[in-house]
Amino acid sequence: MRTALKSRNKLAFIEGKLTRLKDENDEGFLEAQAWDMVNSMLCSWLLNVIDLKLQMNVAYSDTAKIMWDDLKKRYAMVNTPKIH
């Protein structure tokens, strides 16, 4: 998934490097609106690639980062002997 997001220049969303701007002026409003659009797209991508049984666990996340972190916390277990 990380490779797919990196290839589409969207990895910064799930890493938290690209945050939503406050929509105080016209320029900020347009950027915030664009951020919301891409965030919604990423949330739908994530929901479409995970198992149906797992979707309800993350379906109500506000951002792709929160969704990603929740999935990562639940399912990214380190197997030290296997790595060694």
Secondary structure, DSSP 8 states (H G I E B T S, - for coil): -HHHHHHTT-HHHHHT-S------SHHHHHHHHHHHHHHHHHHHHHHHHS-HHHHHHHTT-SSHHHHHHHHHHHH----HHHH-
